[in-house]
Amino acid sequence: MLDAAVLEAVEVSRTFDVSKPWLQRALSRAPRQVLRAVDDVSFAIPKGRTLSLVGESGCGKSTVARLAVGLYAPSGGEIRFEGQPLSAARAQPALRRRMNMIFQDPYASLNPRWRVRDIVAEPIRAFRILKGRGEIADRVAQLLTQVNLSPRDGERYPHEFSGGQRQRISIARALSSEPDFLVCDEPTSALDVSVQAQILNLMRDLQDRLHLTYLFISHNLAVVRQMSDQLGVMYLGRIVEQGPGEAVFATPRHPYTRMLLDAIPDLEKVGEQAARMPVAGEVPSPINPPSGCPFHPRCPLANARCVAEKPAYTNAGGVLVACHAVEEGRDRP
């Protein structure tokens, strides 16, 4: 039996007003423009598990990441942390410190004027976890050792480290508040491939040892496959397919998921490349999304119903799929 959800999103939406200034709109008689970045997203992450969200740039993954830690407030729906609304968790420091975030660019997320020891110690001081200088110094040394750095590295500045080492510092800082839940927003995309593997192995090891729960954001399907217990495929602000990671990779049902997987080169299937279905076209504007299913302008299985009606979720062998073709059985040859 699965543990209760650490983080739960219930029909969460987020919009942004991207209108021109009032005077310009008044002179040109232009209407307000609203960008719908996240559209009725729901998921639950049990303790000690990883939910990964994958999709093209601009699909809303990073917005979900910021919603999950309270950097953005939902425009609709609700996010719950251990059963409590996230707004209530933010108001309680004891709960707030139990969630943290690892950002995409390790250099931009570290203060270049601070020594590493002060960067890692900042959450400890902010949440008053420890007070004595000696206790804080010992905890910082322990955290740096935990991410395979030396305690002596605490005396150095971020620019003195490589990209992989800086991301280790970011992970140490994220762990310093003793969190249960971490949002990882493309934590390896700015790193070399060999370094990516080291960071991913470190994160899996920390998850096993500290019983951490991850929301992992990535556009790299190889990375997602290594990290995921559950996988959600996002398109234009909505999760179009969600289920166990291996099930989604083994038998993708949504046409968009198939296109993403077909875009991965496979040297073992060179002769089958012609039968693959690469991702074609451009992602529509979230300011003016298509009617019905948002994927229908790019979908080879689209029909009149897809143009007119937004698909509900269909349970296809334990995987939730928002696709009329799957519901009607048109996705099978």
N, C-alpha and C positions, 0 to 999 in steps of 0.2 A: 504494500500500500504506500502511495506517495505521501510525503510530508505535506503539511499545509503550505499554501503559497506564501513566499516571502514578499513578492511584489505581484500585484494584480492590476491590470488595466481593464476597465469596463467601458466599452464604447467611447473611447477617448478621441476627441477631435481637437485640432488646434488651427486657428485661422490667424492671419496677419493682415492688417490694413496696409496696403501698398499704394494707396491713392496719392495723387499729386496734391500739393498744398491747396487749401480751400480756395484761395483767390484764383489760382490757375484753373481749377475745376469750374469755378463760377463763370469765369470769362469764356471758357471753351464749352461750357455746359456738359462737362464730362461727368459720368456717374462715379461713385466710389468703386474702388477695386479691392477685392478681398482675395487673398491667396489662401487656399485650403491646404495646408502642409500635411496634416494628419486627418484621416477620415474614418471615424468609427472603428478604431483599432482596439482589439481585445486580446488579452493573453494572461497567463498565470505562470509564474516561475517557482517551482517547489524548492525547498532548501537544499543547497548543495548541488543544484543542477545549473545548466547553462542553456539559455535561450539565445539563439543567434538570429539577427535580422540581416537580410541580404537584399540587394537590389541596385539598380543603376543610380548614378549621382542624381540628386534632386528628388528621390522617391520618398523622403521623409524620415530616413533612418536616424539621422543625427537629431532631428527634432524630437523623436520619440526618446532618444537618450537623455536629452535635456528635460523633457517632461518627467522622466523616471526618477530624477534626483531633485526635482522641484525648481530647476533653473527657469522653466516656463510653467505657467499655470494652464491647465486645460481650458479650452473654450467650451467644451462639452464633455460629458462623461466624468469618470472619476478614476484616480489612481490610488491604490491602497497599499500601505506598507504594513505587513503583518496584521491585516484586517482593519487597520485604521486609515482614514483618509490622509493622504500625504500632507495636506495643509495642517492637520493636527500634529503629524510627526515633525514637521518643520518647526513648530512652536515648542517642541520638547527637545532640548539639546541632547538628552540621553538617547533619544531615538534618532535624532538627526545625525549624530556621529557614527551611527551604524550603517550608513550608506556613503559611498564616495565614488569618484570618477577618475578614470585614466584617459587622458586626452590623446588625440591623434598625433600632434606635433610635440615631442618631448621637450624641445628647446624653447618653443614659444610658451609652454606651460610652466616653465621654471624661471624664477626671478634671477636675472643674470648678475644682480648686485649682491645677492646673498650667497653665503657659503652653503654647501650641501647640508651640513649639520643643522643650520637654521631652517632650511627648506623642509627637511623631514620633520623637524621638531614643531613646525608651525601648528598643525592640527592638535598636537599634544598640549600645547599652551592654550590654543583657542578654546578647546573643550575642557581644559583644566583636568586632564587625565592624571598627570603628574605635576608636582610643583617644584621639588628640589632640583637644583642644577645637576647634581650628580646623578639623580634618578633619570632625568631627561637625557643626559649624555649617554648613560648606559643603555637606555631604550633605543636611542638613535643608532648606537653601535650594533645593537642586536638586529635592528631592522635592516641596516646595510649588509650585515652578514647574511641575513635571510634571503636577500636578492643577489647573493654572490658578489658583493663588493666588499672592500676592506673598510673597517672602521676609520682608518686613516684618510679615506677618501672624503670624510666629512669636512676636512679642512680646505678642500678645493672648491673651485667655482664651476658652474655648469659648462662653460665654454672649454674647459680642460678635458672634457670627456667625449667619447664617441657617441653616435646616435643610440646605439644599443645600450650603452652604459647610462645615458641620460634617461632612457625609458625605464631602466631598473630603478633609478632614483625616483622617478614618478610613481612607480609601483610601491616603493618603500614609503613615500609620502602618503599614498592612498591607504596603506595598511596601518599607518601610525595612529589613526583614530580608532583602531580595532573594529573595523566594519564587519558586517555579515553579508552585505550586498555591494557589488561593484558594477558600475556601468563602464564598459570598455569600448570607447568610441574609436574604432579603427586603430588600435594601439600598435599595429605592426606595419601599417601601410607606408610609413616614411622610412622604413628600415630595409637593409639589404636582405636578400632571401635567406642567406645562412644565419643572419642575426634574428630574422623572424622566427626561425625554428627554435632558437635558444629561448627567446622571450615566451613563445607559446608553451614550451616545455616547462619553463619556470612557472607560468600561470597555472598550468594543470597541476603541477606539484603543490603549489600554494593552496589551490582549491581543495585538493585531497587532504592536506595537513591541517588546514584551518577551517574546513567545511564552508567555504565561501560559495555564494550564489552569484552568477554572472548574467548580465545582459550584454551580449557581445555583438557589436555592430561592425560589419565588414562588407566590402564588395568582392572580396577574394574568396571564391567558393572552395578552394583547396584549404584555406585557413579555417573556414566555417566548418568544413567536414571534420577536421581534426578536433575542434572545440565543442561541437554542438551535441546536446542531448535532444533539444527541440529546435526546429528550424522554422522561421517565418520568412516568406518571400514577399517583399513589398513592391508595389507598383503604384505610382502617383498617389501616395499617402495612405494606401490601403494594403492590408495583408491579404494577398490573393491565394496563398497556399500555406498551410501551417500543420505541422505534425512532427513525429519522431524524425530526427535527422537522417538516419540510415534509410528509413522508408521513403522519404522525399527524394533522396539521391538515387535509390534503387529504382523506383517507379514514379517519376514525376508525372503529375496529371495536368496541371495548368499549362496551357501553351507557352506562357511567359517563362515558367520554370524550365520547361524543355528547351526553350531557346537559350536561356542562360547556360544550361549544362552543355548544350551542343556547341557553344562558343568556346569551350575548353578544348584545346588540342589533345588528341589521343593517338599516340604513335602506334598503339596496338590495333587501331581500327582505321588505318590509312585508306584502305579500299572502300570504307563506308562513308568517307567524308562527304560524298555527293548527296547522300541521303539525309545529312544533317540539316537542321533548320536554324541558321544563324539569326541573331537578333537584327531585325531590319527596322528602318525608319527612326524617327526621333521621339523622345518622350514628349507628349503634349504639354502645353502650359497649364500649371495648376491654377492659374488665374481664370482660365477659360477652358475647363476640362471637357472632354467629349461627353455626349449624352450616353445613358445606358452604362454598359461595361466600359471603363476607361481604356481598356486594352484593345477594343474592337478595331481602331484604325490600323493596328499592326498585326492583328490576329488572322491567321490563315483559316480559322474555323468559324469566323464571325458570320452571323446571319442577321435577319431583320430584328429578331428578338434581342440580340446583343446590342444593337444600335439604340433600341427603345427602352430597354428594361435593365436596371442595375441588378446583377446576380446576387442571390443569397448564398450562404455557405451550404455545400453539400458534403456529407460524410462519405468519403471514398476510401474504405478500408482503413479507418482510423486517422485519415488525413483530411482536414477541412479544406475545401477548394471552392473558391468563388468563381464559378464558370458555368454558363448555360450549356456549353458543349459537353462537359463532364456530366452534368445533371441529366442530359438527354441521351448520353451514350454516344455522342458524335465524335468523341476524341479517340475512339478505338478504330483501327483500320477494318 
